[in-house]
């Protein structure tokens, strides 16, 4: 009886210790919303700088950060340089960052914006028809969606964030 108790106790300790050892610590970012169940995103379309239609499915098996922004958005202007630096982070293998302008603006404005804030690594995408803000229930700008390799939104960030934050980068690497 005593040996059975000891075995059960050891199994119990093992289960508790292993579950905490493998948990992913979420950074304390006030505007980070984690979904209890990832949301499958379907029929998400936008254009690249040459007005070529792009689909979210074009980025299969990638960890995606989709950032919705506009040139007139002051917090976007503040956030974009750190997002640009994140895109050049060497420790990511499958990270793709898609900054999508939803400001109903000409491409030339996006190009000027990128030059003014010193964006060197990101590509310009846009949603001319302004369908994505309604479809994805965006509440303001900037809004960033975090998409796993299955094409599911598992979290979103409402408002600006510093993408150079070491705790945030460490957490994001778990999804790469």
Buried (B, 14 or more C-beta within 10 A) or exposed (E): EEEEEEEEEEEEEEEEEEEEEEEEEEBEBEEBEEEEEBBEBEEBBBBBEEEEEBEBEEBEEBBBBBBBBBBEBEBBBEBBBBBBBBBEBEEBEEBBBBBBBBBEBEBEBBBEBBEEBEBEEBBBBBBBEEBBBEBBEBEEBBBBBBBBBEBBBBBBBBBBBBBBBEEBBEBBBEBE
